[in-house]
Amino acid sequence: MIFRSFVVLLTAVCATSVFAEPAENALLPPELPWNGKSLELVLPASHEWATPAERAALERTPRYDETVAWLQRLVDRAPELTLVSLGRSAEGREIWMVVASRGGAADPAGLRKNGRPILLAHAGIHAGEIDGKDAGLMLLRDMTVLKTRRALLDRANLLFIPILSVDGHERFSRFGRINQRGPIETGWRTNRRNLNLNRDFAKLETEELQALAAAINEWQPDLYLDLHVTDGADYQYDITYGYNGAHAWSPQIVGWLDSVFSPAANADLERMGHIPGPLIFAFNSRDMSGGSGDWTAGPRFSTGWADARHLPAILVENHSLKPYRQRVLGTYVLLESAMKTLGSEYESLRAARARDQSETPAEVVLDWQINKLEPSPRLSFRGVRSELYHSPITGTIDVRWTGELVDGEIPIVSMNQPKVRVRRPARYYVPAAWYPIVDKLRLHGIEVTRLEKPTNVEVEMYRLPDAAIDSKNCPYEGRCRFTPGEPIVERRKIDLPAGSFRLETAQPLGTLAVLLLEPQSPESFFQWGYLAEILQRTEYVESYVMEPMAQAMLKADPELRGAFEKKLIDDADFAGDARARLQWFYEKTPFYDSEHRLYPIARSVD
């Protein structure tokens, strides 16, 4: 009875409280005024080719079926466009990609034949962050039936995925993004198995990311934009974007992005009334007083995965506190700018990419940490004033944003210092029994060769005596993460049966292969739990056998006796555990499993 009364009371409160209105009307910081030139891009709601979002004054975004129906009508009228299915989601929805080219190419061969560079952009990898979908529909229309941006297709081809997380998109409501100023209703951050697609690039477990990886391997884009909406602090920038720095895995590409792409994109955005900025991540503070973290993405994220495979990629994070219309129009301008720049500067990008692809550095950095060796650089920052106050709800200090513009400088905390690095082997060997690892490598597009006959080879192998489940990350993205501890390198001669596999690292995706196969890499298949079997002990010993054997071992080996007696003194838990004592001796016999905690993927010694 008490519970039922509480439910009735809660329902009544929600009907009359801030939850009865869109969150931005009551909860968000003050909206900053904006009246950019890009508003001229919007068609009146009555126009034949107004997008569903334009018909709603760029305050709402259409559902999946309405989006696809509008696109199909556009494709039927525009010979430049083809609608291609990349596959189906778990709930059976098609993951559609629009191919836009001057000649109306319908497949990768046709697209490559026209000789123009290819831009790939997708929206809705987080389906609540859907700005890119509505921007892309507008741009596709303007390049084709309206012809106002027709010249863009003379410069470049466009592959556009309007909704990547199609099932998450249809978990549609007003209560998806409490910290975001529109649209009024959105999809959800994760897919229907509650998996975050932008944490799946290394493991490729979801239908959506498998479809995207296959499309990238097949269509071979030259530039890749991943369109998001950010969370976090308030500031003046409306369109922020970034990528890994030159310290990471594709320094030549980063040089092109820094010197060619960014100046052009910033100029185009500013000309249309937007305020572009770098990616902003409030560091170690609720406001921006601690500076912004300059993050290095690993291959679980789109830009880290692309960086490791030498695909120029840009993470776009529109500012969640700007109105939906402003974010959509800024995305339109950025997409248009990307096509123009790619078309005019493609040769220099292709040369930069070729240099990165051809380099095989002797060492590969697996993980990065905050750089404490150099002073933090300063960033001119276009911010919004904030106030700290003591919250009676949390009992701690919290922040409120006032809407007052304030310019200044903040430190940039760079995560560009190598934390873990390894020698790059010429090749890896994967035993035949571990073929699921090879299947996953091939999903990425990594070349792996099957051995047709048995092979004996000298290799390095890792022993992982301290590997364990990472209890803080179990579960994480549907899996239990593992920590490798400090690997011990063993040099061995091994027999590989026919059907085993060889992977050469001197290939375009060789660096990505290293990041996936080295157990100390945060994105390795080991740390994602795909080789957990090697940590399980499957043979045991009985005390009636091991106790007399241990007696004999002590009698025969005085050095062993000394080590045993020392451990009894130094380790009280060991001394009081009869089973641990016997296990200590068992592990020193030839009966103990020689492959226990031996990482099965071997490294060449040359």
N, C-alpha and C positions, 0 to 999 in steps of 0.2 A: 504493500500500500504506500509506504514511504517512497519507494522507487518510482511508482506510477505518478505520484504527486510531483516528484522532481522533474520528470519528463514533461508533464503538462506545464510546469512553471518555466522550464527552459524554452519550450516552444513559444510560449507567450512572450518571453523576453526577446528572442530572436526576431519575432514578428514586428517588434517596435523599436529595436535597437539599431546600432550601426550595421548589423548584418542584413537589415532590410534594404540597404542602399549599396551600390557598388562601393568597394572598399576605398577607392580613391576619393570618394566624397567625404570620408570621415577620418580615415586612419593615416593616409600618406602625408609626407611633408608638402609644403606649399608648392604648387605648380609654377614653374618658371615661364614667363611670357615668351611666346615664339610666333613669328609670322614670316617664315622663310619663303624664298622665291620658288622652292619646289612645290608649294601649294598649287602652282599653275599647272602641274602635271595631272591634277585630279579632274576626272570627267564629272559632269553633272549626273545625278542619279538617274535622270530620264534618258541618258544617252544609250543607244543600242548596245554599245560595247563597254558600258560601265561594268566594272567587276562587282561581284557580290559585296565586297567590302566598301567600294565607292558608293554603292546604292544605300549603304548604311552610314554614309558620311565618315568612313574610316573609323568607326567606333566598334564595329563587330567584324568577326571573321567567319567565313562560311564553314559549314560542316563538310565532311569528306565527300559525300555524294554530290552536294551542290558544287563543290570545287571541281570534281571530275567532270560533271555535266557541263559546266561552263568551259572547261578546257577542251572537252570533246567538240563543243560547238565552234570554238576558236580554231582548232586543228582542222575541222571540216572545211572551214573557209580560207585557211592560210596554207598554201602549198609549201611554204618554208618550214612547216612544223610537222613533226611526227610524234605520236604518243607511243612509248615503248614500255612494256611491263618488265620490271627487273625481278619479279618473283612475287610471292604471296606472303603475307604475315601469318602469324599463328592462328589468327581468327579468320583468315581467308581473304583479306583485302589485298587488292593489287597495289604494289608499290610502283607508282607511275613515274616515268621520266620523260620530259619533253625534249626532243632533239630539234634545235633551231639552227638552220643553215640556209644559205642562199640557194643551194640546189635542192633542198628538201631531202637530204640524205636520211636513210632509214636504218643504216647499220654502220658499224665502225669502219668498214672498208670504204663505204661511200663518203663518210666524213673525212677520212684521211686523204681521199682522192682529191678533194677540193683544195687541199694545201693550206687551209687557214688554221691557225691555232685554236685550241679547244679550252673553253672555260667550263668547269663543273661547279655548280652551286647547289646546295641543298638547304632546305628549311625544315624546321620541325624535328630535328634529332631529339630535342626536348619539345614535345608537342604544345606545351603552354607558351613557348617562345616562338611565335609563329609569324613574326613580322615579315620574314623573307618570302613566305608563300604569297601574301597579297602584293608585295612589291614585285615579285617575279611575274605574276599574272598581268599586272599593268605593263611591265616592260615587254613581255611576249606580244601583247596586243599592239603596243606602239611600234614594235619592229615589223609588224606584219600588216594586219588589216587597216590600221590607222596610218601607217607609213611615216610617222613623225620621227621614229628612230631607225628607219630602214637601213641607213648607212652602216649601222653597227654590224650587220651581217656581212657587209663587204670586208670587214676587218677580222672577224672571229666567228667561230661557232659556239653555241651555248648548249650545254646539257643542264637541264634544270629539274630537280626533284622537289616538287612543291611541299610534299609531306613525307618525311622519312619514317617517323614513328606513327604509322597510320592507325594502329590500334589505340595507342596512347592518345592520339588526336580525338578519338571518339569517346574517351572518358571525359565528356564535355560538360562544363558547368561554370557558374560564376565564382566558384570557390577553389580555383586551381592555383592562382598566383596572388597571394595576399599582398605582396610587396611590389606589384606591377600595375602601372597606370594603363589599363586596357590591353586587349579588347575586353568587352563586357563579359564574354564567355570564352573559355579556352579549354584546350585539352590538358593532359596530365604530363608530368615530367618523365615518367617511366613507361615502358610498354606494359602489356597486360600480364606479364609474369613478374612485374615490378623490377625489371632490369633497366638500368640506365644505359642507353645506347652509346653515350659518349664516355663510357668506361669499358667498352667492349671491343675496341679496335685490336688489342693484342690477342684476346682469347677467341674472338669471332664465334660466339655461341648463339647469337640471336639471328633470326631469319633476316631481319632488317640489315644488320651489319654484314652478314654474308652476301646479301644482294648488293650492297654498296661496294664491298671489296671486289666482287666479281665484275661489277660495272667498271670500276677503275682499272682493273687488269685488262678488260676487253676494249674499252673505249680510249684508254690512254690519254687522259686530259693533260693539259700543259700548266694549268693553274686551277686551284681548288679553294673555294670559299665555303666555310662552315658557318651558317648564320644562326646566331643565338640572341638572347636578351640576358643581360647580366643581373646579378643581385648586388646587395651591399650598399655602399655609401652614396651620399648625394654629391653632385658636382655639376658643372655646366655642360660638359661634353655630352652629346647625344649619340654619336656613332663612334665607338671605340673599337680598335682592332689591333691584332698583333700576331706574333709568330716567335718561334724559338730564335735565340740570338746566334751570332756567328761562331760562338764557342761550341755549339752543338754539332750535329752530324752533317749539315749541308751549308757550309760557310759561303760558298760562291752564290748559291741561291739567295741567301740572306742579304748578301751585298747588293743583289739586283732589287730585292724588295725594298731595302733601305734607300737606295739611290734613284730608283726608277718608279716603282709602284707607289710608294707612300707619298712622295711629293705631288704626284699627279692626282692621287685620290684625295689628298687633303685640299688641294686647290679646287678640285671639282666640287667637293662637299661645301667648302666655304663659299664658293661662288653662288651656290644654291641656298645659302642661308643656314647651313648646319655647322656644328662645332665638332670637328673630328678630334680624337685624342687617342693616346695609347691605352692598352688594357690597364685598368685600374683595379688593384686588389689591396684593400686596406690592410696594412701589416701591423699585427700585434697591438691593435687598438680599435676601439669602437668608432672613433672618428678617423680623420686622415693624419692626425698628428704623428703617428708612427711611420708615415710614409707609405709607399706602394711597393708591393712585392713584385719583382721581375722574375716570373716563374719560368722554369724550363720544363715543358711538357714531355712526359714519357709516352711510349707507344700505346698506352691504354686510351689516350686521347687522340682526337683527329689530327691535330697539328704535330704532336710528337710522332705519331705513326707515319704521317706523311714526311716529316723531316728525316726520319730514319730510312725511308725509301726514296729520298731525294725528289719528292714531288712538292713543288712550291705550293704552300698552303697557308691560308690566313683564317684565323679565328676572329669572327666579327661578334662583338658583344654590344648591342644597342643598350642604352641606359634605361633601366626598367621604370624610372620615375618620370621619364618624358612621355607625353601623350602618344597614343598608338599611331595617330596620323603622322606625327613628326618622325617616329621611328621607321614606319613603313616607307615614307618618302626619302628619308636618308638612305635606307637600304637600296631603294631604286637607283639613287644617284651613284652609290658605290658600285652596284652591279654594272651600270652603264659605264662608269669610269674604268672598271676592270676590263671590260671588253675593248674599249678604245685603246688602253695602254697595252694590253696583250697583243692587239693587232698591229700596233705601230712599233713595239719593242720586242717582238717575238724572237728575233735572231739573237739578241743579246741574252735573253732568258735561256734560250736553247743552248747557247755556248756555256753559260754558267752551270746549267744542269748537267751538261755532258762532263764538265770538269769534276763536279761532285761525284757523279756516277763512276768515273774512271779511277778515282782515288781509293786506295785501300790502305789506310793508315795502319802502322804496326800495332797500335793499341786502340782499343775502343773503350770510351767512357760509358759505363753502365748506369751510373747514377750521379746526380749533382746535388750540391748543398750550398747553403748561403755562403757567399764570399766574405770571409772575415779578414782576408789578407790585404784588401784594398779599401780605401775610404769609399763610402757610398756616394755615387754621383747625385746631383740635384736636378729636379725637374721643375720647370716653370708650370705651375698648376692653376687651372681655372676652377676654383672650388666654390662651395657654398658654406656659409658660416654655420657652425654647430655649437651646441651648448651641452655640457655634461651635467647630469643631475642625479641625485640619489633616488632610485626607483623604489617605491613602497611595495611593488609587486615582486621584484627580484631580490630586493635587499642589497643591491650593488649599484655601481655607477652605470648609467645608461646614457644614450645620446639622443638629442632631438635636433633636427635641421630646421633652420629659420627661414630659408628662401632668400636670404641676403647674399648677393654675389660678392666673392672675395677672391682676389688673385694673390698668388705668392709662390713660394717654393716648398717642395717636400723632398725628402730623400727617397732614392730608389734602392731598395734592398735586393741585390742581384743574387739569384741562385745559379751561379755559373762556375762554381769551383768544383772540379772533379772530386767525387766521393769514393767511387769504386771504378777501377779500370782493369782490363785484362789484355793479355797478348792476343792478337787476332790470329787464330789458327788458319792454316791454309784450307782446312776442310774439317767437317764433322762426320762421324760415323754413327748411324742409328741402327741398332739391332733389329732384326726382322720382327720380333715380338712387339716392338714399340711402334708399329705402323700407324696407330692413331695420331702420334706426334707428327708423322710425315703428312698425314691427311690434312692436319691443321696448317702445317707449313705451306702446303700447296694451295690452301684457301687464300693465303696471303699473296700468292703468285711467285713464291720462292721456288727455284728450280732444285729438284732432288732427283738423283739417279739411283735406280735399283741395281743392285749387284746380282749378276746372273749366275755366279759360281761362288763357292766358299772362298773366303779371303782371310789370310793371317796378316796382321798389321801391328806395328808398334805404335802405341798411343799414350796420351795422358788421360787419366780419369780422376774424377773427384770422389773422395770419401766425405760424407756429410755427418760427422759424429754428433753434432749439436743441433741438427735440423729439428724443427718442431712446428706444430700448429701455432699460428699467430692468433692467440685468444682474443685480441682486440679487434681482429678482422675476420671473425667467424661467427655469423655469416657476413660476407661482403660480396655484393653483386651475384648472389646465388651460389657462392663457393666459399670454402674455407681457405684463407691465405696461409702460406707457410713461410717460415724464416729459415734460411739455409745455414745459419751459423758461419763459422770459419772453415771453408773447404780445405781438405788435405789433398794435395796432388800426388797421385801414384802413377808411376810409369809402368806400363804393362805391355805384354804381347797378347793379343786377343784373337780368337777365331770367330769370324763373322759368317754365319750361314748364308747360303744363297737366299736371296730375297731381302737381305739387309740393304741399307741405303747409305749413299755418300752425298754430302752437300759441300760444294765448293763455295768459299766465301768471296772469291773474286768474281762476283756477279752483281748486277745492279742493286739487288736487294740483299746483298751479303751482310751489310751492317744491321739491317733488321733481323736477319737470321741470328746473328750474335746476340742481340738483345733478347731474343726469344729463347735461346738455348743455354745461355750461361746462367747457372742457378743463382748467382749473386745479383743478377739484374732484377729490379723490382717488377718488370713486366715478363719475366721468364715463365715458361710453362710450368716449371717447378714451383715457383712462388704462387702461381694460380692453382696449384693442387693437382696437376695432371699426372704427376709421378709420385703421388703419396704412397703408392704400394711399396716403394723401396725402403720405407721407414718401418714396415711391419715385419716383426720376427715371426717366422713360421715353423721353425724347429726348436725343440726344447730339450732339456736334460732332466733325468730323475736323480734325486739326491742319493739313492742307494748305489748309483753308478759314479756320480761326480765326486762324492765325498772320499771314497778310497782313491780315486784318480788324483784328487787334489793332494792327498797325503803323499802319494808317490811323486807328484810334481815337486812338492816342497823338499822332499828328501833328495831328489836328483838335481835341484837347482838352488844353490844358496842365495843367488842374487834374487830369484823370485821370492824366496822366503823373506829376505830383507824388505822387499817392496810390499809384501803382504802385511808384515808386522808394522811397517810404517803407516800403511793405510788404516789399520785398526786404531792406531794412536791418533791420526789426523782427522779421521772421519767418523764421528760418533754414530751417525745414522747408518753408515756401512757396517760398523762393528755390531750394531744391534739388529741387523737384518740378515738372517740365515740365508735367505734366498739370494740376496745381493752378493753374499760371500761366494756362494757356489757359482753364480753367474760370472763373477770376476775371473774365476779359474776356467770356466767353460769357454769364455771368449778368447782364451789363450791356447786352446786346443785346435787341432785341424778339423774337429767335428763342427766347429762353429761356422755359420753361414758366411762364406767369404764375400758374398754379394750384398750382405745386409748394409744398408745405407751407402751403397756404391751407386753413384749417379751413372745410369747406363749409357748416356750419350757421350761418346769419346771424342777427343780432340787430337788432330794430327800433331806430331812433334816437329815437323818441318815448318 
